[in-house]
Amino acid sequence: MKIGIIGMGHVGATLAYTLCLQGLAETLILIDTNEAKVQAEYLELSDAVKNLDHDVKLVKNDYAALVDAALVVFCAGDITVLETATDRLAELRVTSKIVAAIAPKLQASGFSGLVISITNPCDVIALYFANLTGFDKAKVIGSGTLIDTNRLKNRAGREDVLVIGEHGESQVALNVTPDIEKQATGTGWEIYAAKHHTAFGIASSVARIIRVLKTDTRELLPVSSYDEVENCYYATLTELTLENGVVQRVLPSLNNLETDRLTQSIQTIKRNYLEI
């Protein structure tokens, strides 16, 4: 599979390394405005590939190479914005400008595959990216609440839990107590407080999405996908294929409180979109 990664910060670089180790990409196109960073990651990944039992072709900063890529992962951003902020929305002023700069380049490349958007605020940026490029919204998804669901599983010590709605403070955790939900929601901030970034969890989550696409298992994953009725991206269980993107969105059974909270989460995403 030929995969492009736009944005070679902590997440992009970790994802590139993960895809190499797991053998999910035959070709990786590494793109970033920081030429020195791309060169450094290219050199180090080249060293890593020599230790693998499979080959990975690496390409640097070539949008034209995306023309026949199966998918592009968009993770460009500026994590330093969070040094003086307390929510993911603070990134929007910066990340929306980055999307506006990159969208025309991706359009011009002739790329027609699937886009996985990681950049925060995830749901807002996925919609903005789809609108700016004009790509089929079924083939633009956000990484959504897969990472949040994993955090919830770890905090709850159970597998029968799920997070839907916004990848953000209004997310809705199912089948757990409020205390466990609060702990899980705060996990990203706890990691950031010590490391000043997060990377392993989200990179491996995206690798899992890519593995599901590549193997065509049709596993339902809580990714952010487009709801035509709401004209909004938010996470629910979603079936994906590499050819068509979103095949179906499955909303789990919700009680009245959960339904109200999901409605509020969707409204939060919509309000945030208007901030662009």
Phi and psi restraints in degrees (value plus and minus 20) as a CYANA .aco file:
   2 LYS   PHI    -118.3   -78.3
   2 LYS   PSI     102.2   142.2
   3 ILE   PHI    -148.9  -108.9
   3 ILE   PSI     114.8   154.8
   4 GLY   PHI    -124.0   -84.0
   4 GLY   PSI     122.2   162.2
   5 ILE   PHI    -142.3  -102.3
   5 ILE   PSI      96.5   136.5
   6 ILE   PHI    -123.0   -83.0
   6 ILE   PSI      93.0   133.0
   7 GLY   PHI      88.5   128.5
   7 GLY   PSI      84.7   124.7
   8 MET   PHI    -129.5   -89.5
   8 MET   PSI      23.3    63.3
   9 GLY   PHI     -98.6   -58.6
   9 GLY   PSI    -175.4  -135.4
  10 HIS   PHI     -76.6   -36.6
  10 HIS   PSI     -67.0   -27.0
  11 VAL   PHI     -90.7   -50.7
  11 VAL   PSI     -67.6   -27.6
  12 GLY   PHI     -80.6   -40.6
  12 GLY   PSI     -63.3   -23.3
  13 ALA   PHI     -87.1   -47.1
  13 ALA   PSI     -61.9   -21.9
  14 THR   PHI     -84.8   -44.8
  14 THR   PSI     -59.9   -19.9
  15 LEU   PHI     -83.8   -43.8
  15 LEU   PSI     -64.3   -24.3
  16 ALA   PHI     -78.3   -38.3
  16 ALA   PSI     -65.0   -25.0
  17 TYR   PHI     -82.5   -42.5
  17 TYR   PSI     -63.1   -23.1
  18 THR   PHI     -83.8   -43.8
  18 THR   PSI     -63.5   -23.5
  19 LEU   PHI     -84.7   -44.7
  19 LEU   PSI     -56.2   -16.2
  20 CYS   PHI     -84.5   -44.5
  20 CYS   PSI     -69.5   -29.5
  21 LEU   PHI     -81.2   -41.2
  21 LEU   PSI     -60.4   -20.4
  22 GLN   PHI    -105.4   -65.4
  22 GLN   PSI     -23.3    16.7
  23 GLY   PHI      47.0    87.0
  23 GLY   PSI      11.0    51.0
  24 LEU   PHI    -108.8   -68.8
  24 LEU   PSI     -32.0     8.0
  25 ALA   PHI    -149.7  -109.7
  25 ALA   PSI     110.4   150.4
  26 GLU   PHI    -105.1   -65.1
  26 GLU   PSI     -51.6   -11.6
  27 THR   PHI    -154.2  -114.2
  27 THR   PSI     113.4   153.4
  28 LEU   PHI    -140.6  -100.6
  28 LEU   PSI     104.5   144.5
  29 ILE   PHI    -122.6   -82.6
  29 ILE   PSI      97.9   137.9
  30 LEU   PHI    -122.4   -82.4
  30 LEU   PSI     100.5   140.5
  31 ILE   PHI    -149.3  -109.3
  31 ILE   PSI     112.2   152.2
  32 ASP   PHI    -182.0  -142.0
  32 ASP   PSI     133.2   173.2
  33 THR   PHI     -92.6   -52.6
  33 THR   PSI     -40.2    -0.2
  34 ASN   PHI    -107.9   -67.9
  34 ASN   PSI      76.8   116.8
  35 GLU   PHI     -79.4   -39.4
  35 GLU   PSI     -60.0   -20.0
  36 ALA   PHI     -84.8   -44.8
  36 ALA   PSI     -58.6   -18.6
  37 LYS   PHI     -86.7   -46.7
  37 LYS   PSI     -64.1   -24.1
  38 VAL   PHI     -80.5   -40.5
  38 VAL   PSI     -64.4   -24.4
  39 GLN   PHI     -81.2   -41.2
  39 GLN   PSI     -62.4   -22.4
  40 ALA   PHI     -84.0   -44.0
  40 ALA   PSI     -64.5   -24.5
  41 GLU   PHI     -87.1   -47.1
  41 GLU   PSI     -57.5   -17.5
  42 TYR   PHI     -79.9   -39.9
  42 TYR   PSI     -66.7   -26.7
  43 LEU   PHI     -85.0   -45.0
  43 LEU   PSI     -64.0   -24.0
  44 GLU   PHI     -90.1   -50.1
  44 GLU   PSI     -59.4   -19.4
  45 LEU   PHI     -85.7   -45.7
  45 LEU   PSI     -55.5   -15.5
  46 SER   PHI     -80.3   -40.3
  46 SER   PSI     -60.1   -20.1
  47 ASP   PHI     -84.7   -44.7
  47 ASP   PSI     -62.7   -22.7
  48 ALA   PHI     -84.4   -44.4
  48 ALA   PSI     -61.5   -21.5
  49 VAL   PHI     -80.6   -40.6
  49 VAL   PSI     -50.2   -10.2
  50 LYS   PHI     -83.7   -43.7
  50 LYS   PSI     -38.6     1.4
  51 ASN   PHI    -114.1   -74.1
  51 ASN   PSI     -20.4    19.6
  52 LEU   PHI    -116.9   -76.9
  52 LEU   PSI     141.5   181.5
  53 ASP   PHI    -113.9   -73.9
  53 ASP   PSI      -6.1    33.9
  54 HIS   PHI    -160.1  -120.1
  54 HIS   PSI     136.8   176.8
  55 ASP   PHI    -117.6   -77.6
  55 ASP   PSI     128.0   168.0
  56 VAL   PHI    -152.8  -112.8
  56 VAL   PSI     102.6   142.6
  57 LYS   PHI    -103.2   -63.2
  57 LYS   PSI     111.3   151.3
  58 LEU   PHI    -132.2   -92.2
  58 LEU   PSI     114.0   154.0
  59 VAL   PHI    -146.9  -106.9
  59 VAL   PSI     119.4   159.4
  60 LYS   PHI    -129.4   -89.4
  60 LYS   PSI     111.8   151.8
  61 ASN   PHI      21.2    61.2
  61 ASN   PSI      33.4    73.4
  62 ASP   PHI    -150.5  -110.5
  62 ASP   PSI      74.9   114.9
  63 TYR   PHI     -81.7   -41.7
  63 TYR   PSI     -53.4   -13.4
  64 ALA   PHI     -80.9   -40.9
  64 ALA   PSI     -48.1    -8.1
  65 ALA   PHI     -89.1   -49.1
  65 ALA   PSI     -32.8     7.2
  66 LEU   PHI    -100.9   -60.9
  66 LEU   PSI     -27.2    12.8
  67 VAL   PHI     -75.3   -35.3
  67 VAL   PSI     -55.5   -15.5
  68 ASP   PHI    -136.8   -96.8
  68 ASP   PSI       1.3    41.3
  69 ALA   PHI     -91.1   -51.1
  69 ALA   PSI     124.1   164.1
  70 ALA   PHI     -93.9   -53.9
  70 ALA   PSI     -54.9   -14.9
  71 LEU   PHI    -176.5  -136.5
  71 LEU   PSI     138.3   178.3
  72 VAL   PHI    -145.3  -105.3
  72 VAL   PSI     113.9   153.9
  73 VAL   PHI    -123.2   -83.2
  73 VAL   PSI     101.4   141.4
  74 PHE   PHI    -120.7   -80.7
  74 PHE   PSI      91.7   131.7
  75 CYS   PHI    -156.8  -116.8
  75 CYS   PSI       6.2    46.2
  76 ALA   PHI     -92.5   -52.5
  76 ALA   PSI     120.2   160.2
  77 GLY   PHI    -197.2  -157.2
  77 GLY   PSI    -186.3  -146.3
  78 ASP   PHI    -164.3  -124.3
  78 ASP   PSI      75.5   115.5
  79 ILE   PHI     -85.5   -45.5
  79 ILE   PSI     -41.5    -1.5
  80 THR   PHI     -85.4   -45.4
  80 THR   PSI     -37.0     3.0
  81 VAL   PHI     -77.6   -37.6
  81 VAL   PSI     -53.6   -13.6
  82 LEU   PHI     -94.2   -54.2
  82 LEU   PSI     -28.1    11.9
  83 GLU   PHI     -83.4   -43.4
  83 GLU   PSI     -46.8    -6.8
  84 THR   PHI    -140.7  -100.7
  84 THR   PSI      -0.5    39.5
  85 ALA   PHI    -149.3  -109.3
  85 ALA   PSI     146.3   186.3
  86 THR   PHI    -147.2  -107.2
  86 THR   PSI      -9.6    30.4
  87 ASP   PHI    -171.5  -131.5
  87 ASP   PSI     141.0   181.0
  88 ARG   PHI     -87.9   -47.9
  88 ARG   PSI     -43.2    -3.2
  89 LEU   PHI     -83.7   -43.7
  89 LEU   PSI     -45.0    -5.0
  90 ALA   PHI     -79.8   -39.8
  90 ALA   PSI     -44.8    -4.8
  91 GLU   PHI     -94.8   -54.8
  91 GLU   PSI     -39.6     0.4
  92 LEU   PHI     -80.0   -40.0
  92 LEU   PSI     -60.1   -20.1
  93 ARG   PHI     -79.4   -39.4
  93 ARG   PSI     -53.0   -13.0
  94 VAL   PHI    -106.5   -66.5
  94 VAL   PSI     -69.8   -29.8
  95 THR   PHI     -88.1   -48.1
  95 THR   PSI     -51.2   -11.2
  96 SER   PHI     -84.7   -44.7
  96 SER   PSI     -55.4   -15.4
  97 LYS   PHI     -89.0   -49.0
  97 LYS   PSI     -56.6   -16.6
  98 ILE   PHI     -84.7   -44.7
  98 ILE   PSI     -63.0   -23.0
  99 VAL   PHI     -79.7   -39.7
  99 VAL   PSI     -64.8   -24.8
 100 ALA   PHI     -81.5   -41.5
 100 ALA   PSI     -51.2   -11.2
 101 ALA   PHI     -99.4   -59.4
 101 ALA   PSI     -53.3   -13.3
 102 ILE   PHI    -109.7   -69.7
 102 ILE   PSI     -53.5   -13.5
 103 ALA   PHI     -71.7   -31.7
 103 ALA   PSI     -67.7   -27.7
 104 PRO   PHI     -82.7   -42.7
 104 PRO   PSI     -53.4   -13.4
 105 LYS   PHI     -88.1   -48.1
 105 LYS   PSI     -59.4   -19.4
 106 LEU   PHI     -89.5   -49.5
 106 LEU   PSI     -59.6   -19.6
 107 GLN   PHI     -78.5   -38.5
 107 GLN   PSI     -67.6   -27.6
 108 ALA   PHI     -86.1   -46.1
 108 ALA   PSI     -42.8    -2.8
 109 SER   PHI     -90.2   -50.2
 109 SER   PSI     -39.9     0.1
 110 GLY   PHI      66.8   106.8
 110 GLY   PSI     -13.3    26.7
 111 PHE   PHI     -78.7   -38.7
 111 PHE   PSI     117.3   157.3
 112 SER   PHI    -158.4  -118.4
 112 SER   PSI       0.1    40.1
 113 GLY   PHI    -110.4   -70.4
 113 GLY   PSI    -172.5  -132.5
 114 LEU   PHI    -115.6   -75.6
 114 LEU   PSI     120.1   160.1
 115 VAL   PHI    -131.5   -91.5
 115 VAL   PSI     110.4   150.4
 116 ILE   PHI    -132.2   -92.2
 116 ILE   PSI      94.7   134.7
 117 SER   PHI    -119.7   -79.7
 117 SER   PSI     106.5   146.5
 118 ILE   PHI    -125.3   -85.3
 118 ILE   PSI     -50.7   -10.7
 119 THR   PHI     -71.3   -31.3
 119 THR   PSI     114.8   154.8
 120 ASN   PHI    -110.1   -70.1
 120 ASN   PSI     133.0   173.0
 121 PRO   PHI     -90.4   -50.4
 121 PRO   PSI     101.2   141.2
 122 CYS   PHI     -73.1   -33.1
 122 CYS   PSI     -71.0   -31.0
 123 ASP   PHI     -89.0   -49.0
 123 ASP   PSI     -60.5   -20.5
 124 VAL   PHI     -85.4   -45.4
 124 VAL   PSI     -66.2   -26.2
 125 ILE   PHI     -86.5   -46.5
 125 ILE   PSI     -55.8   -15.8
 126 ALA   PHI     -80.1   -40.1
 126 ALA   PSI     -64.6   -24.6
 127 LEU   PHI     -87.0   -47.0
 127 LEU   PSI     -63.0   -23.0
 128 TYR   PHI     -82.6   -42.6
 128 TYR   PSI     -62.5   -22.5
 129 PHE   PHI     -82.4   -42.4
 129 PHE   PSI     -65.3   -25.3
 130 ALA   PHI     -83.6   -43.6
 130 ALA   PSI     -61.3   -21.3
 131 ASN   PHI     -87.6   -47.6
 131 ASN   PSI     -61.5   -21.5
 132 LEU   PHI     -89.5   -49.5
 132 LEU   PSI     -59.1   -19.1
 133 THR   PHI    -102.1   -62.1
 133 THR   PSI     -45.1    -5.1
 134 GLY   PHI      56.3    96.3
 134 GLY   PSI     -10.3    29.7
 135 PHE   PHI     -86.5   -46.5
 135 PHE   PSI     133.7   173.7
 136 ASP   PHI     -75.8   -35.8
 136 ASP   PSI     103.7   143.7
 137 LYS   PHI     -85.0   -45.0
 137 LYS   PSI     -40.7    -0.7
 138 ALA   PHI     -88.9   -48.9
 138 ALA   PSI     -39.8     0.2
 139 LYS   PHI    -127.7   -87.7
 139 LYS   PSI      -5.4    34.6
 140 VAL   PHI    -143.7  -103.7
 140 VAL   PSI      97.4   137.4
 141 ILE   PHI    -146.5  -106.5
 141 ILE   PSI     139.7   179.7
 142 GLY   PHI    -124.5   -84.5
 142 GLY   PSI     136.3   176.3
 143 SER   PHI     -85.0   -45.0
 143 SER   PSI     -40.7    -0.7
 144 GLY   PHI      43.2    83.2
 144 GLY   PSI    -159.7  -119.7
 145 THR   PHI    -126.3   -86.3
 145 THR   PSI       1.2    41.2
 146 LEU   PHI     -82.0   -42.0
 146 LEU   PSI     -65.1   -25.1
 147 ILE   PHI     -83.6   -43.6
 147 ILE   PSI     -58.9   -18.9
 148 ASP   PHI     -87.4   -47.4
 148 ASP   PSI     -58.0   -18.0
 149 THR   PHI     -84.4   -44.4
 149 THR   PSI     -61.1   -21.1
 150 ASN   PHI     -82.2   -42.2
 150 ASN   PSI     -62.0   -22.0
 151 ARG   PHI     -83.7   -43.7
 151 ARG   PSI     -59.0   -19.0
 152 LEU   PHI     -85.8   -45.8
 152 LEU   PSI     -61.2   -21.2
 153 LYS   PHI     -80.1   -40.1
 153 LYS   PSI     -62.1   -22.1
 154 ASN   PHI     -85.5   -45.5
 154 ASN   PSI     -62.5   -22.5
 155 ARG   PHI     -91.9   -51.9
 155 ARG   PSI     -56.6   -16.6
 156 ALA   PHI    -102.7   -62.7
 156 ALA   PSI     -41.1    -1.1
 157 GLY   PHI      48.5    88.5
 157 GLY   PSI       7.0    47.0
 158 ARG   PHI    -160.6  -120.6
 158 ARG   PSI     138.5   178.5
 159 GLU   PHI    -120.1   -80.1
 159 GLU   PSI     -36.2     3.8
 160 ASP   PHI    -109.5   -69.5
 160 ASP   PSI      25.7    65.7
 161 VAL   PHI    -148.3  -108.3
 161 VAL   PSI     143.8   183.8
 162 LEU   PHI    -178.1  -138.1
 162 LEU   PSI     125.6   165.6
 163 VAL   PHI    -137.6   -97.6
 163 VAL   PSI     112.4   152.4
 164 ILE   PHI    -147.7  -107.7
 164 ILE   PSI     155.9   195.9
 165 GLY   PHI      68.6   108.6
 165 GLY   PSI    -160.7  -120.7
 166 GLU   PHI     -95.6   -55.6
 166 GLU   PSI     121.3   161.3
 167 HIS   PHI    -101.7   -61.7
 167 HIS   PSI      65.8   105.8
 168 GLY   PHI     154.2   194.2
 168 GLY   PSI    -185.7  -145.7
 169 GLU   PHI     -89.0   -49.0
 169 GLU   PSI     -41.3    -1.3
 170 SER   PHI    -113.2   -73.2
 170 SER   PSI     -10.7    29.3
 171 GLN   PHI     -75.8   -35.8
 171 GLN   PSI     135.3   175.3
 172 VAL   PHI    -138.0   -98.0
 172 VAL   PSI      94.5   134.5
 173 ALA   PHI    -112.1   -72.1
 173 ALA   PSI     115.2   155.2
 174 LEU   PHI    -129.0   -89.0
 174 LEU   PSI     122.0   162.0
 175 ASN   PHI      50.7    90.7
 175 ASN   PSI       7.6    47.6
 176 VAL   PHI    -158.2  -118.2
 176 VAL   PSI     146.3   186.3
 177 THR   PHI     -98.0   -58.0
 177 THR   PSI     139.2   179.2
 178 PRO   PHI     -77.9   -37.9
 178 PRO   PSI     -54.9   -14.9
 179 ASP   PHI     -84.7   -44.7
 179 ASP   PSI     -63.9   -23.9
 180 ILE   PHI     -86.2   -46.2
 180 ILE   PSI     -60.8   -20.8
 181 GLU   PHI     -80.1   -40.1
 181 GLU   PSI     -63.7   -23.7
 182 LYS   PHI     -82.4   -42.4
 182 LYS   PSI     -62.2   -22.2
 183 GLN   PHI     -81.6   -41.6
 183 GLN   PSI     -64.8   -24.8
 184 ALA   PHI     -86.1   -46.1
 184 ALA   PSI     -62.8   -22.8
 185 THR   PHI     -82.2   -42.2
 185 THR   PSI     -52.0   -12.0
 186 GLY   PHI    -105.1   -65.1
 186 GLY   PSI     -23.0    17.0
 187 THR   PHI     -80.1   -40.1
 187 THR   PSI     -65.7   -25.7
 188 GLY   PHI     -80.1   -40.1
 188 GLY   PSI     -61.4   -21.4
 189 TRP   PHI     -87.9   -47.9
 189 TRP   PSI     -55.2   -15.2
 190 GLU   PHI     -83.8   -43.8
 190 GLU   PSI     -63.3   -23.3
 191 ILE   PHI     -84.5   -44.5
 191 ILE   PSI     -65.9   -25.9
 192 TYR   PHI     -81.3   -41.3
 192 TYR   PSI     -57.5   -17.5
 193 ALA   PHI     -79.4   -39.4
 193 ALA   PSI     -52.0   -12.0
 194 ALA   PHI    -114.4   -74.4
 194 ALA   PSI     -58.3   -18.3
 195 LYS   PHI    -121.6   -81.6
 195 LYS   PSI     -39.0     1.0
 196 HIS   PHI      45.9    85.9
 196 HIS   PSI      -0.9    39.1
 197 HIS   PHI    -191.4  -151.4
 197 HIS   PSI     145.5   185.5
 198 THR   PHI    -145.3  -105.3
 198 THR   PSI     126.9   166.9
 199 ALA   PHI    -171.3  -131.3
 199 ALA   PSI     -66.1   -26.1
 200 PHE   PHI     -81.2   -41.2
 200 PHE   PSI     -67.3   -27.3
 201 GLY   PHI     -83.5   -43.5
 201 GLY   PSI     -68.2   -28.2
 202 ILE   PHI     -92.1   -52.1
 202 ILE   PSI     -58.5   -18.5
 203 ALA   PHI     -83.1   -43.1
 203 ALA   PSI     -63.1   -23.1
 204 SER   PHI     -90.4   -50.4
 204 SER   PSI     -50.4   -10.4
 205 SER   PHI     -84.6   -44.6
 205 SER   PSI     -64.5   -24.5
 206 VAL   PHI     -87.0   -47.0
 206 VAL   PSI     -57.8   -17.8
 207 ALA   PHI     -80.5   -40.5
 207 ALA   PSI     -56.7   -16.7
 208 ARG   PHI     -85.5   -45.5
 208 ARG   PSI     -62.4   -22.4
 209 ILE   PHI     -78.9   -38.9
 209 ILE   PSI     -65.4   -25.4
 210 ILE   PHI     -84.1   -44.1
 210 ILE   PSI     -59.2   -19.2
 211 ARG   PHI     -83.5   -43.5
 211 ARG   PSI     -61.7   -21.7
 212 VAL   PHI     -81.9   -41.9
 212 VAL   PSI     -61.3   -21.3
 213 LEU   PHI     -85.7   -45.7
 213 LEU   PSI     -65.1   -25.1
 214 LYS   PHI     -86.6   -46.6
 214 LYS   PSI     -59.6   -19.6
 215 THR   PHI    -109.7   -69.7
 215 THR   PSI     -27.7    12.3
 216 ASP   PHI      35.0    75.0
 216 ASP   PSI      27.2    67.2
 217 THR   PHI    -101.1   -61.1
 217 THR   PSI     -35.4     4.6
 218 ARG   PHI      41.9    81.9
 218 ARG   PSI       2.4    42.4
 219 GLU   PHI     -81.2   -41.2
 219 GLU   PSI     113.9   153.9
 220 LEU   PHI     -95.9   -55.9
 220 LEU   PSI     104.4   144.4
 221 LEU   PHI    -145.3  -105.3
 221 LEU   PSI     125.3   165.3
 222 PRO   PHI    -101.3   -61.3
 222 PRO   PSI      56.3    96.3
 223 VAL   PHI    -126.4   -86.4
 223 VAL   PSI     143.4   183.4
 224 SER   PHI    -104.8   -64.8
 224 SER   PSI     100.1   140.1
 225 SER   PHI    -155.0  -115.0
 225 SER   PSI     146.6   186.6
 226 TYR   PHI    -103.7   -63.7
 226 TYR   PSI     108.8   148.8
 227 ASP   PHI    -122.9   -82.9
 227 ASP   PSI      90.3   130.3
 228 GLU   PHI     -82.7   -42.7
 228 GLU   PSI     -56.3   -16.3
 229 VAL   PHI     -85.4   -45.4
 229 VAL   PSI     -63.6   -23.6
 230 GLU   PHI    -106.5   -66.5
 230 GLU   PSI     -33.5     6.5
 231 ASN   PHI      30.9    70.9
 231 ASN   PSI      34.3    74.3
 232 CYS   PHI    -176.2  -136.2
 232 CYS   PSI     126.7   166.7
 233 TYR   PHI    -115.6   -75.6
 233 TYR   PSI     114.7   154.7
 234 TYR   PHI    -179.8  -139.8
 234 TYR   PSI     144.8   184.8
 235 ALA   PHI    -109.6   -69.6
 235 ALA   PSI     112.8   152.8
 236 THR   PHI    -168.5  -128.5
 236 THR   PSI     154.0   194.0
 237 LEU   PHI     -81.3   -41.3
 237 LEU   PSI     110.8   150.8
 238 THR   PHI    -157.1  -117.1
 238 THR   PSI     113.5   153.5
 239 GLU   PHI    -115.5   -75.5
 239 GLU   PSI     111.9   151.9
 240 LEU   PHI    -147.5  -107.5
 240 LEU   PSI     127.9   167.9
 241 THR   PHI    -152.0  -112.0
 241 THR   PSI     135.4   175.4
 242 LEU   PHI     -86.6   -46.6
 242 LEU   PSI     -54.9   -14.9
 243 GLU   PHI     -94.7   -54.7
 243 GLU   PSI     -62.1   -22.1
 244 ASN   PHI    -130.9   -90.9
 244 ASN   PSI     -30.0    10.0
 245 GLY   PHI      56.7    96.7
 245 GLY   PSI    -144.9  -104.9
 246 VAL   PHI     -93.8   -53.8
 246 VAL   PSI     101.4   141.4
 247 VAL   PHI    -114.5   -74.5
 247 VAL   PSI     -63.8   -23.8
 248 GLN   PHI    -176.4  -136.4
 248 GLN   PSI     130.9   170.9
 249 ARG   PHI    -130.3   -90.3
 249 ARG   PSI     110.0   150.0
 250 VAL   PHI    -139.3   -99.3
 250 VAL   PSI      94.3   134.3
 251 LEU   PHI    -109.8   -69.8
 251 LEU   PSI     102.6   142.6
 252 PRO   PHI     -85.6   -45.6
 252 PRO   PSI     141.6   181.6
 253 SER   PHI     -84.5   -44.5
 253 SER   PSI     107.9   147.9
 254 LEU   PHI    -143.0  -103.0
 254 LEU   PSI     125.9   165.9
 255 ASN   PHI    -102.7   -62.7
 255 ASN   PSI     158.9   198.9
 256 ASN   PHI     -81.7   -41.7
 256 ASN   PSI     -62.2   -22.2
 257 LEU   PHI     -83.9   -43.9
 257 LEU   PSI     -64.3   -24.3
 258 GLU   PHI     -85.4   -45.4
 258 GLU   PSI     -58.6   -18.6
 259 THR   PHI     -82.1   -42.1
 259 THR   PSI     -64.7   -24.7
 260 ASP   PHI     -82.7   -42.7
 260 ASP   PSI     -62.4   -22.4
 261 ARG   PHI     -86.2   -46.2
 261 ARG   PSI     -58.2   -18.2
 262 LEU   PHI     -85.1   -45.1
 262 LEU   PSI     -61.6   -21.6
 263 THR   PHI     -78.3   -38.3
 263 THR   PSI     -64.3   -24.3
 264 GLN   PHI     -84.8   -44.8
 264 GLN   PSI     -57.5   -17.5
 265 SER   PHI     -84.3   -44.3
 265 SER   PSI     -63.7   -23.7
 266 ILE   PHI     -82.2   -42.2
 266 ILE   PSI     -62.2   -22.2
 267 GLN   PHI     -83.6   -43.6
 267 GLN   PSI     -55.5   -15.5
 268 THR   PHI     -82.2   -42.2
 268 THR   PSI     -65.4   -25.4
 269 ILE   PHI     -81.5   -41.5
 269 ILE   PSI     -63.2   -23.2
 270 LYS   PHI     -82.7   -42.7
 270 LYS   PSI     -63.3   -23.3
 271 ARG   PHI     -82.9   -42.9
 271 ARG   PSI     -60.6   -20.6
 272 ASN   PHI     -84.8   -44.8
 272 ASN   PSI     -55.5   -15.5
 273 TYR   PHI     -81.9   -41.9
 273 TYR   PSI     -55.2   -15.2
 274 LEU   PHI     -89.5   -49.5
 274 LEU   PSI     -31.3     8.7
 275 GLU   PHI     -99.5   -59.5
 275 GLU   PSI     -32.0     8.0
